[in-house]
C-alpha cells in the first residue's frame, strides 16, 4: 500500500470513528507502527488530523478537549473566549483551524469550534450557543454573506465578528474580515504558465465554490496584463455539480480534453485540487501527457502534491489566515473603537512536475 493510500485510509477511519489508535490500525493495514506514525505526522502537519498520545483524532474534537494555555483574563477574571465556525473540517479549513487554535493558545484565549457543513441555520444556532456560553467575539465563515435589505444575520449579533475567507456582498456595517487574495493567486498561476511559453491557458473551475469569482477575476486579469485579451484568448470551462458522476460534469471534462487534443488548450488552472486529480486520470486515459500536452496548476494545494504527477498549485496561506483572524478579533476586543480592518493574505505558487519545462 502506497503512502497516499495509507493516509487516505487513516482519514476515512478518523472521520468515521472520530479517532484511531496507531498500533491497532497499523496491524489492520499490515504496516509497522513506525510507518503509521509517520503517516499521521504528515496528515497532522497539513491540519487534517490532530496527533494525540498513541493515535490521532479529528481536529475539531481535539480543539474542544485539548487543555487551554494559561489564559489572559478578561474583565471579571475570566479567560477571553472566542468562537470559530467553519463550513468543513475535512477540506481547506483544517489548516485555518490549526492557525486559529495556535494563535488563540498563544494569547491565552479559549477557542470553541463549530462546523456548519454549509448549513446557514446550523451556523446561526452555533453562533447563538457560543455567545450564550460566553464567547466575546466570533470568527465566522458564513454560508451566505447577504441578508434581508442587504444586512447579514451576523450583523445583528451583540459581539464583534471577523469574517474568514468571505467578503460580504452588501456591506452595511463594515464587517472586518481576513482572507486570501485569490485573484492574486490566479494571476500568479497565469504568469507562471505564460512564462513556460504556453499561450492557450484555460481555466477549469467548479463554479459553485465561493472562491470561484475571485479566481475568475485573477485569471482574466492575468491574461489582460500579458496582452492576451482578445475574444479567443480566454477559455473558461465551468464544472457543475459536486461530483464527477454528474453527467454535465463529465461532458465539460470531455470538452476540455477535446480542446487539448486539438491543440486549442496547452495549459490550465484547475480549481479545486480534487478536480485536477480527476482530470489527470482522464488525460491518461486519452494518452495525453502532463506537462507535455498540457501544463497544469491546481488551486488550493490540499492534495496536489499527492497526485501521480505532483501538481503545481496555488497554495493559500490557510494557517496564517486563521492566526490573523484571531489577532484581528483580539485587537477589536481590546480596542472596540479602533479603525476597522480588512486583511488580504497573498498565496504562494508551489511549482511541481505538472508545470515544469
N, C-alpha and C positions, 0 to 999 in steps of 0.2 A: 504494500500500500504506500503510495506516494505521500509526501508531507502535506500537500494540498488536500488530498482525500482524508487524511487523518484529522486535519484541522477542521474540515467541514463536518466530519463525524462528531468531533468534540462540540462544535457549535450546536449541531442538531440536538445532541443529548442534553446539553446545558439548557437549551431553550425548552425542551420537552419536560425535563425534571427539575430545573432550577439550579442544579449543581451536579458535579461529578467528583468521585474520588479517583485520583491519578492511578493508584495501584490497581483498583478494580477495573477501570476502563482500559488500562494498558493490557491487562490479561485478556479482556474481552476481544480486543483488536489483535492480540498476538504480537505486541511490541514490548520493548522494555520500558519500565517506569521512567528511566532517564530520557528516552526519546519522547515519551508522553509529556514530561515536564517541559522539555524544550518547545514542544508544540503549544502548550499552554502559555509559555512565556511569550512566544510570537504573537498569539492572539491577545494576550494582556497588553503588550506594547501597543497594539492597534486599538485598544479600548473595547474589544469585543467581549472579553470576559474579565472577571476580577480574580486574581490569584488569592487563594486562602490556604491556610495550613493543610497540606495533604490533597488539595484539589483546586477546583475553580467553581465560580458561580456567576450569575447574571450581574452586570454592573449595577443595575438599579436596586437589586436586593442587597448588594454589598453597601451601596450608598445609604440604605436605610438601617443597616445593622452595624456598620463599622463605627468604632468609637470616635467621637469628635475630638479635635485638638483642644487644648486648654483655651477656652473661649474668651474673647474680649467682651465684657459685659455691656449691654445696652442700658438705657435708663431703667432703674429698678433692680439692677444687679443681675438681670437675666442675660444669657448669651444672645448675641444677634442671631436672627433666624431669617432664612430666605427659602422660597420655594422655586423649584425648577420644573417646568412642564415641557416635555418634548413629545413629538408625534411617534417616535420609534426608538427602541433601544437596540436595534439589530442592524441598522444601516445608517451611515453618516454620523449619527448622533452619539455613539459610544465615546468617541474622542472629545466631543463637546462636553459630555457629562464628566469625563475624566478631568478635563481642564477646569471646569467649574468647581468640581469637588476639591481639587488640589488648591485652587485659589481660595476657596472658602475655608478649607482647613488651615491654610497659612494665616488667614485673618481671624481664626477662631470663630468662624461663623457656622452655625448648624444649618445644613442644607438638606431639604426634603425633596425627593424626586417623584414626579408623576409622569406616566406615559399614556398619552391620549389615544394612540392608534388612529390618529387623524379624525377623531370624532369631536366636533365642536362642543356638543353638550357634555361630553366627558371632561374635557379640559376646563370648562366653566365650573363644573361641580368640583373638580380637583382644586381649582383656584380658591373657590369659596371655603373649602375644607381647610386648605393650608392657612388661609388668613384667620379662620376661626381657631386654628391650632397655634397661632402666634406668629406666623410669617409676617415680617415687617415690609417685605417687598417681594416681587415675583420676577423671575426670568422666564420668558414665555416664547415658545414657537407656536403662534396661533394657527389654527387650521384655516381661518378666514380673517382678513385684516379690515374688512369693511362691514359696517353695520347699518342699521336704520338711520336715515338722514345723515349718512356719512360718518356716524360715530360707531366705533367698535365697542364690543361689550367690556373689554378690559379698561376702557377709559372711564367707566363708571365705578371702578374699584376704589377703595379707600386707601390703597397703598401704592407706592411707586412701582411702575412696571418698566422693564427693559426688554424690548423685543430682540430675538435672536434669529438671524438669517431670514428676516421678513421686513419688508417696507410697507407701511400702510398705504393703501390706495387713496383713501380720503383722510387727510391728516388734519384733525381739528385741534387736538390737544398737544401736538408737537411731541409725539412719543419718541423717547430715546431708543436707539437700537444699535446693536453690534452685528455686523455681518461681513461676509466675504464679498469682495468686489469681483463678482462673477463675469462681468463684462470685460474687465481687465484680463481675467484668466483665459477667456475665449480669444481675445486679441493676441495674447501670448502664444496660444496654440497656432493661430493662423500665421503669425510671423515665423514661427519655427518651421512649419510645413512649407511656406514660401521660400524660406532660407535653404531648404533642401532642393530647391529647383522645381517644386511642384506648382502647378498653375491652375489646376482644376480641383479646388478644395471644396468639399461638400460638408454639410452639417447634417448628421443623422441624430435625431433628438426625440425623446419621448415628450410629447407636447404637454402632457398633463402635469409635469413636475413644476413646483413653484419657482425653481431656478431657471426654467427654460426661457422666459422673456429676456433675462439679463444675458444669457449665453447667446441668444439670437442677436441681441444688440451688439455684443462684442465681436461676434463673427462678422456681421455686416460692416462694422466699423473697421475691423482689421483689413477686410478686402478693399474698402474705400481708401484707407491710408496707403495701400500699395498700388492704387490706381486701377484696381480691378472692380470697377463699379458699374460696368455695362450690364445690360439686361440678361446676358447669359453667364455672367461671372459667378453668381451665387446659385448653389443648388441646396435647397433645404428639404429634407425628407422627414416628415412627421411620422412618428411611430405611435399609433393609437393603442389604447388599452394598457393593461398592466401585465400582460402575459404574452410570451412568444407564441402561445397556442391560438391567440386571436387571429382569425383569418385575414383581417385587414393588416395586422402587424406583419404577417408572413408575406403578403402581397407587396408591402412597402419595402421590405428587405429584398425581395426579388427585383424590384425596380432599381435599388441601389446596386445589386450585383450585376444586373444587365448593363448599367452605366459604366461600371468598372471594366467589364468585358469589352465594351465598345470603345473604351478609351476616353469616355466623357468625364470620368472621375479618376484622379490619380492620388488623392489624399482625402482624409475625412477626420472630422472631430465627432466623437460619438458620446452621447450622454443618455443615461448613466453608464457606469462601468459594466454592469451585467449585460447590457445590450451589446457592448463591444465583445464580450465573451461569446454571445450567441452569433454575432457577425463573424468572428474568427472561424467558428465551425462551418458556417455556410460558405465562407470563402474557400476553405479547404475542400469542401465537397465539390466546388466548381473548379478545383485545381488552380485557383488564383493565389498568388503569393503575397505575403506581407513581410517587408515593405516594398518588394519588387513591383508588383502590380498596383498596390495601393498602400500608402503610408497611413498609419492610424495614430490618433491621440485620443484617449478616452478622457472623460471628465468625472471627477470625484476622487479617484485613486483609492477606492475601497478594496477592490480585488484585482486591480490591473496588473500588479506585479506577479500574481499567481497564475496568469494565463500561460498556455503552452508557448506562445511567443510573448514574452513580457511586454506589456503595453506601456508606451509613453502615456503620461497622464498629467492633467492639471490637478494639482493637489491643494485644495483649500486648507488653510491652517486651522483646522477644526478645534484642536486643543487650545490654541490661542484665542479663538472666538469665545469658547466657554469661559476661559480665565478673564478675558477682557470684559465680558458681560458682568461677572461678579464684581470686578473692580469698579465698573461704572455704577452699578447699583449701590455698592458700598459708599461711594462718594456722594450719591444722591441722598442716602440715608443720613450721612454725616453732615451734609450741607444742603438742606432742602431748597434753598434759594439760589443755588448756583446755576449758571447758564446751562441749557440743555445741550447734549452732545449726541452726535451720530458717528459711529466709528466704522470705517471700512478697512478691512484687513486684506492685504494682497495675497493671492495664492501663488504657488510656485509651479514651474513646469519640471517634471521629472522625466528625463529622456531615457527611454529603454529601447529594446530591439525593434519595436514596431515602427519606429520613425528615425532610423539611423541610415546614413547614406551608404 
